[in-house]
């Protein structure tokens, strides 16, 4: 799939950057999405599309929630587990055998 940002390296925002963007927009409500793109580039060295800005602002209530970033600030994508019980058991197995088996 071709990027709609020609010549721009694809980058993904962390939740920390998303929250900062939402807070900045809340404090500077007159900023355009183009202004927010430039702000992100200067502050986080990220080049993102206008669509990414728009989608982030749509979910700003989630990102501004107080406990949203408690676990990890470096998360980039949120994908719920299809089989959470199986993933939990597999993760425990992985932790138990990671020193004995070559895993890739």
C-alpha positions as CSV (number, residue, x, y, z in Angstrom):
1,X,0.0,0.0,0.0
2,X,1.5,3.3,-1.0
3,X,1.8,6.0,1.5
4,X,-0.1,9.2,0.9
5,X,2.8,11.2,2.4
6,X,5.2,11.0,-0.5
7,X,8.8,11.0,0.6
8,X,7.8,10.7,4.3
9,X,9.0,7.8,6.4
10,X,6.0,6.0,8.0
11,X,5.9,6.6,11.7
12,X,3.5,5.6,14.4
13,X,2.5,7.7,17.4
14,X,2.9,6.3,20.9
15,X,0.1,6.8,23.4
16,X,2.2,9.4,25.2
17,X,2.4,11.5,22.0
18,X,-1.3,11.0,21.4
19,X,-2.1,12.2,24.9
20,X,0.2,15.2,24.5
21,X,-1.4,16.1,21.2
22,X,-4.9,16.0,22.7
23,X,-3.8,18.1,25.7
24,X,-2.1,20.6,23.4
25,X,-5.3,20.9,21.2
26,X,-7.4,21.4,24.4
27,X,-5.2,24.2,25.5
28,X,-4.9,25.7,22.0
29,X,-8.3,25.2,20.5
30,X,-7.8,27.5,17.6
31,X,-4.9,25.3,16.2
32,X,-5.6,23.7,12.8
33,X,-4.7,20.1,12.1
34,X,-1.8,21.4,10.0
35,X,-0.5,23.4,13.0
36,X,-0.8,20.2,15.1
37,X,1.2,18.3,12.5
38,X,4.0,20.9,12.7
39,X,3.8,20.8,16.5
40,X,4.2,17.0,16.6
41,X,7.1,17.2,14.2
42,X,8.9,19.7,16.4
43,X,8.1,18.1,19.7
44,X,8.3,14.4,19.0
45,X,10.1,14.3,15.6
46,X,7.1,12.5,14.1
47,X,5.6,13.1,10.6
48,X,2.0,12.0,10.6
49,X,-0.8,12.5,8.2
50,X,-3.8,14.8,8.7
51,X,-5.9,11.6,9.0
52,X,-3.9,10.4,12.0
53,X,-4.4,13.8,13.7
54,X,-8.1,13.6,13.0
55,X,-8.5,10.1,14.3
56,X,-6.5,10.9,17.4
57,X,-8.6,13.9,18.2
58,X,-11.8,11.9,17.7
59,X,-10.6,9.6,20.5
60,X,-9.2,12.4,22.7
61,X,-11.5,11.4,25.6
62,X,-9.9,8.0,25.7
63,X,-6.4,9.4,25.6
64,X,-7.0,12.1,28.2
65,X,-8.5,9.6,30.7
66,X,-6.4,9.6,33.9
67,X,-5.5,5.9,34.0
68,X,-5.0,5.4,30.3
69,X,-1.2,5.6,30.4
70,X,-0.6,3.9,33.7
71,X,0.6,0.6,32.2
72,X,2.9,1.6,29.4
73,X,3.5,4.9,27.6
74,X,5.3,3.3,24.6
75,X,2.2,1.4,23.3
76,X,1.5,2.2,19.7
77,X,-1.4,0.0,18.8
78,X,-4.2,-1.4,20.8
79,X,-5.5,-4.8,19.6
80,X,-7.7,-6.9,21.9
81,X,-6.8,-10.5,22.2
82,X,-9.1,-12.9,20.3
83,X,-8.4,-15.7,22.8
84,X,-7.2,-14.0,26.0
85,X,-7.0,-17.2,28.1
86,X,-4.9,-19.0,25.5
87,X,-2.6,-16.0,25.2
88,X,-2.1,-15.9,28.9
89,X,-1.2,-19.6,29.1
90,X,1.1,-19.2,26.1
91,X,2.8,-16.2,27.6
92,X,3.4,-18.1,30.9
93,X,4.8,-21.0,28.9
94,X,7.1,-18.6,27.1
95,X,8.4,-17.1,30.3
96,X,9.0,-20.6,31.7
97,X,10.9,-22.0,28.7
98,X,12.6,-18.9,27.2
99,X,16.0,-19.8,28.6
100,X,15.8,-23.5,27.4
101,X,14.4,-23.2,23.9
102,X,15.5,-21.0,21.0
103,X,12.4,-18.9,20.1
104,X,12.0,-16.5,17.3
